[in-house]
Amino acid sequence: ICGMTLWFFEGEGVPWHVPSFQIPDGIAPIRHNSLGTEQVYSAIMGLFSDSTAPSQSVRWAAILLFALGAPGVAWWVMGRFRSVSGGLVAGMFYAVAVISVLRSFGLELSRENLGIPLFLLFLAADIWSGWWRRLPGPRWRSIVLAILAGCLAGSALVAWDLVQFPLGVWLLLRLVGSVFRKFPRGKGG
């Protein structure tokens, strides 16, 4: 992923054939590798000064992207449990959890550095969209948040295909919840 990110950062894009990979035949990265986060990494790398080495700027880009997960967890817990203090604790726990710290330092630079935070932001937008739906008044906030949640879920899937598992679990839980939801009885019975 790092090599393709550097190709985008240098403005070259992904080449059709690289003879230096898998010598003697080379490899066609455009056919064998999926693209998901390279453009995002390279755009963030462009924000750093020219004196910053690309290896350092890509690590900082990974840190910034993975740090998006902390507010995602905090907003999700705040919306789900209606607890600001619980959300703050959850966000801080996410920020200092061992796996988060390891990933944020770029020790494992990969697509989940963007996929996981986007999925967490999706969960937060979904919870808050349901919360706004229950309030009296115009429903435009709920609709905007539902559209945002869908865009975040799709973006998380593009960034990291293994997000489909937690997204499937979320969908299954929503389905079970809607099947077993108790509806108020009407006047007729």
CORUR-V204109 format. One line per field, one symbol per residue. phi: phi as a letter, one per 20 degrees, with the letter a starting at -180 (. if undefined). burial: I if it has 9 or more other C-alpha atoms within 8 Angstrom, else O. Layout:
phi: ???
burial: ???
//
This chain:
phi: .ffffffffenemeffbcffelfeenbdffeddedbdfffgffffffefffffgfffffffffffffffffffffffgffdlcffffffffffffdfgffffffemfcfbfffdffffffffgffffffffffeefofeffffffffffffffffffffbfffffffffgfffffffffefeeffefeq
burial: OOOIIIIIIOOOOIIOOIIOOOOOOIIIIIOOOOOIIIIOIIIIIOOOOOOOOOOOIIIIIIIIIIIIIIIIIIIIIIIOOOIOOIIIIIIIOIIOOOOIIIIIIIOOIOIOIIIIIIIIIIIIIIIIIIIIIOOOOOOOIIIIIIOIIIOIIOIIIIIIOOIOOOIOOOOOOOOOOOOOOOOOOOOOO
//
